Amino acid sequence: MSLILFFIIFGGTMALSLFAAARVKSMYAKYSRVPAASGDTGAEVAAQILDRAGIHDVQIVELDQMLGDHYDPIHKRLVLSSDNYHGTSCAALGVSAHECGHAIQHKIAYKPLQWRMAAVGVTNYANQLVLWLPMIGLFTGLMAPRTAYTFMAAGWGIIMLFNLITLPVEFDASRRAKQILGGMGHVATPDQMVAVRKVLDAAAWTYVAAFITSLAYMLWYLLPLLLGGRSRD
C-alpha cells in the first residue's frame, strides 16, 4: 500500500509540474503574438523601469535560452532571453517587467527576497541530499531506514521552505510588473493587460507546483516518523 501511495505522489506531482510548465509555454506562445502599445523591446522597457526606480547598477544582458529570464542579485544582472530582450510583445514586456520587479525588491530590501537569497546555499545541499541519499541507501545499505527517512524529511523540508519563501517573491514581482507596465503606458488596453496577466499568472503556477511537490515528499518521509509507525524498508 505504501508503495502504491508513493507512486500516486510521484505521478501526481510530476503531472502537476508538467502541466504548469506546458501552460507557461502555451500562454507565452499565444501572447507573444500580441504587440504591446509602446512598441519598445523588453530590454528597452527594462532599462526604463530600472531608471525610473533609481536603479543604475544593474546590467541588462541577453541570454540565448528560451524562458531563461532571471534576476541575478549576486552579480546585479537582469538576464533576458533573446525573445524577450528583442521582443515587443505583451509577453516579452511582461517577463522583462517581472524581472525588474526582483531588482526593485533587491533595492528596497524586500524581506522574502532576502530570506530566499540567504537560503540558496543550504537549499543546494538539500537538493543534493534528496537526489543521492536514496541511491546510496539502495546500493550500500549502510544507513538504517529510520535514519535515512529523517535525513530525507529534513532535506525535503528545507526545499519546501525555500519554495514557500519563493511564492511571495514571485507573486510580488508579478504584481509590480502589472502596475508598472500599465502606469508607464507600455500596455494601454484591457486586452493587452489580460495578455500580461495570463503570462505572469501561468509562470507563477510553476512555483506553486514546486511548493506542492516538495511539501508532498516532505510529508511522505516525515509522517511515519511523527506517527511512530514502522519504518519503510
C-alpha positions as CSV (number, residue, x, y, z in Angstrom):
1,M,0.0,0.0,0.0
2,S,2.8,2.4,0.9
3,L,4.5,1.7,-2.5
4,I,1.2,2.5,-4.3
5,L,0.9,5.7,-2.3
6,F,4.4,6.7,-3.3
7,F,3.7,6.2,-7.0
8,I,0.5,8.2,-6.6
9,I,2.5,11.1,-5.1
10,F,5.2,10.7,-7.7
11,G,2.8,10.6,-10.6
12,G,0.6,13.3,-9.3
13,T,3.4,15.8,-8.6
14,M,5.0,15.0,-11.9
15,A,1.8,15.6,-13.8
16,L,1.3,18.9,-11.9
17,S,4.8,20.1,-12.8
18,L,4.4,19.1,-16.4
19,F,1.0,20.8,-16.7
20,A,2.4,24.0,-15.1
21,A,5.4,24.1,-17.5
22,A,3.2,23.3,-20.5
23,R,0.8,26.1,-19.6
24,V,3.7,28.6,-19.3
25,K,4.9,27.7,-22.8
26,S,1.3,27.8,-24.2
27,M,0.5,31.2,-22.7
28,Y,3.9,32.7,-23.7
29,A,3.5,31.4,-27.3
30,K,-0.1,32.8,-27.5
31,Y,0.6,36.2,-26.1
32,S,4.0,36.6,-27.9
33,R,1.8,37.4,-30.9
34,V,0.0,40.3,-29.1
35,P,2.0,43.5,-29.7
36,A,2.3,45.9,-26.7
37,A,1.2,49.6,-27.1
38,S,4.6,51.2,-26.7
39,G,6.5,49.2,-29.4
40,D,9.6,49.1,-27.1
41,T,11.6,46.0,-26.7
42,G,11.9,44.1,-23.5
43,A,15.4,45.4,-22.9
44,E,14.3,49.0,-23.5
45,V,11.4,48.6,-21.2
46,A,13.6,47.0,-18.5
47,A,16.1,49.9,-18.8
48,Q,13.2,52.4,-18.4
49,I,11.8,50.7,-15.4
50,L,15.2,50.4,-13.7
51,D,16.0,54.1,-14.4
52,R,12.6,55.2,-13.1
53,A,13.2,53.1,-9.9
54,G,16.6,54.8,-9.4
55,I,18.5,51.6,-10.1
56,H,21.6,52.3,-12.1
57,D,24.0,49.5,-11.1
58,V,22.1,46.5,-12.7
59,Q,23.3,45.3,-16.1
60,I,20.8,44.1,-18.6
61,V,22.2,41.1,-20.6
62,E,20.9,38.8,-23.3
63,L,20.8,35.0,-22.9
64,D,20.1,32.7,-25.9
65,Q,17.8,30.4,-23.9
66,M,14.1,30.2,-24.1
67,L,12.4,31.5,-20.9
68,G,15.8,31.6,-19.2
69,D,15.0,35.0,-17.8
70,H,16.1,35.8,-14.3
71,Y,17.5,38.4,-12.0
72,D,20.9,37.7,-10.5
73,P,21.1,39.6,-7.2
74,I,24.7,38.5,-6.6
75,H,26.2,40.0,-9.8
76,K,23.3,42.5,-10.2
77,R,22.4,41.3,-13.7
78,L,19.0,41.3,-15.2
79,V,19.1,38.4,-17.7
80,L,16.6,38.3,-20.5
81,S,16.2,35.5,-23.1
82,S,16.7,36.7,-26.7
83,D,13.0,36.6,-27.5
84,N,12.2,38.9,-24.6
85,Y,15.4,41.1,-24.9
86,H,14.4,42.0,-28.5
87,G,10.6,41.2,-28.4
88,T,7.9,43.9,-28.3
89,S,5.0,41.7,-27.4
90,C,2.9,41.8,-24.3
91,A,4.6,38.5,-23.2
92,A,8.1,39.9,-23.7
93,L,7.4,43.1,-21.8
94,G,5.6,41.2,-19.0
95,V,8.5,38.9,-18.4
96,S,11.0,41.8,-18.6
97,A,9.0,43.9,-16.1
98,H,8.7,40.9,-13.8
99,E,12.5,40.5,-13.6
100,C,12.7,44.2,-12.9
101,G,10.3,43.6,-10.1
102,H,13.0,41.4,-8.5
103,A,15.6,44.2,-9.0
104,I,13.3,46.6,-7.2
105,Q,12.8,44.1,-4.4
106,H,16.5,43.9,-4.0
107,K,16.9,47.6,-3.8
108,I,14.2,48.1,-1.2
109,A,15.5,45.0,0.8
110,Y,12.2,43.1,0.4
111,K,12.3,40.6,3.2
112,P,11.2,37.4,1.4
113,L,13.8,38.0,-1.3
114,Q,16.5,38.4,1.4
115,W,15.4,35.2,3.0
116,R,15.5,33.4,-0.3
117,M,19.0,34.7,-1.1
118,A,20.2,33.6,2.4
119,A,18.7,30.1,1.9
120,V,20.2,29.3,-1.6
121,G,23.3,27.6,-0.2
122,V,21.6,25.3,2.2
123,T,18.9,24.5,-0.3
124,N,21.5,23.4,-2.9
125,Y,22.9,21.0,-0.3
126,A,19.4,19.7,0.4
127,N,18.8,19.1,-3.3
128,Q,21.9,17.0,-3.5
129,L,20.9,15.1,-0.4
130,V,17.5,14.1,-1.6
131,L,19.0,13.2,-5.0
132,W,21.8,10.9,-3.9
133,L,20.8,9.6,-0.5
134,P,18.1,7.1,-1.8
135,M,20.7,5.7,-4.3
136,I,23.3,5.4,-1.6
137,G,20.9,3.7,0.7
138,L,19.7,1.4,-2.0
139,F,23.1,0.2,-3.1
140,T,25.0,0.2,0.1
141,G,22.5,-0.5,2.9
142,L,24.8,1.4,5.3
143,M,22.1,3.6,6.8
144,A,19.2,2.4,8.9
145,P,15.8,3.2,7.3
146,R,14.6,5.5,10.1
147,T,17.9,7.5,9.9
148,A,17.6,7.7,6.1
149,Y,14.0,8.9,6.4
150,T,15.0,11.5,8.9
151,F,17.6,12.9,6.6
152,M,15.2,12.8,3.6
153,A,12.4,14.6,5.6
154,A,14.9,17.3,6.6
155,G,16.2,17.7,3.1
156,W,12.7,18.0,1.6
157,G,11.7,20.3,4.5
158,I,14.4,22.7,3.5
159,I,13.4,22.6,-0.1
160,M,9.8,23.1,0.8
161,L,10.6,26.1,3.0
162,F,12.7,27.6,0.1
163,N,9.8,27.1,-2.3
164,L,7.4,28.6,0.2
165,I,9.5,31.7,0.6
166,T,9.7,31.9,-3.2
167,L,5.9,32.3,-3.6
168,P,5.6,35.8,-2.2
169,V,8.8,36.9,-4.0
170,E,7.4,35.8,-7.4
171,F,3.8,37.0,-6.8
172,D,5.0,40.4,-5.6
173,A,7.3,40.8,-8.7
174,S,4.4,40.0,-11.0
175,R,2.2,42.5,-9.1
176,R,4.8,45.2,-9.6
177,A,5.2,44.3,-13.3
178,K,1.5,44.7,-14.0
179,Q,1.3,48.1,-12.2
180,I,4.4,49.4,-13.8
181,L,3.6,48.4,-17.4
182,G,0.1,50.0,-17.0
183,G,1.4,53.1,-15.3
184,M,4.1,53.8,-17.8
185,G,1.8,53.2,-20.8
186,H,3.5,50.2,-22.2
187,V,0.2,48.3,-22.2
188,A,-2.7,50.5,-23.0
189,T,-5.8,48.3,-23.5
190,P,-7.6,45.8,-21.4
191,D,-6.7,43.1,-23.9
192,Q,-3.0,43.9,-23.5
193,M,-3.2,43.8,-19.8
194,V,-5.0,40.5,-19.9
195,A,-2.1,39.2,-22.0
196,V,0.5,40.3,-19.5
197,R,-1.6,38.9,-16.6
198,K,-2.1,35.5,-18.3
199,V,1.6,35.0,-19.0
200,L,2.7,36.1,-15.5
201,D,0.0,34.1,-13.7
202,A,0.9,30.9,-15.7
203,A,4.6,31.4,-14.7
204,A,3.6,31.8,-11.0
205,W,1.9,28.3,-11.1
206,T,5.2,26.7,-11.8
207,Y,6.4,27.9,-8.4
208,V,3.1,26.7,-6.8
209,A,3.7,23.3,-8.3
210,A,7.3,23.2,-7.0
211,F,6.0,24.0,-3.5
212,I,3.3,21.3,-3.6
213,T,5.8,18.8,-4.8
214,S,8.3,19.5,-2.1
215,L,5.5,19.5,0.6
216,A,4.2,16.1,-0.6
217,Y,7.6,14.5,-0.4
218,M,8.4,16.0,2.9
219,L,5.2,14.7,4.4
220,W,5.9,11.3,2.8
221,Y,9.1,10.9,4.8
222,L,8.1,12.8,7.9
223,L,4.7,11.5,8.8
224,P,5.8,7.9,9.6
225,L,8.5,9.3,11.9
226,L,5.9,11.5,13.7
227,L,3.2,8.8,13.9
228,G,5.7,6.2,15.2
229,G,4.8,3.7,12.5
230,R,7.1,1.0,11.2
231,S,10.0,2.2,9.1
232,R,9.5,1.5,5.4
233,D,12.1,-0.9,4.2
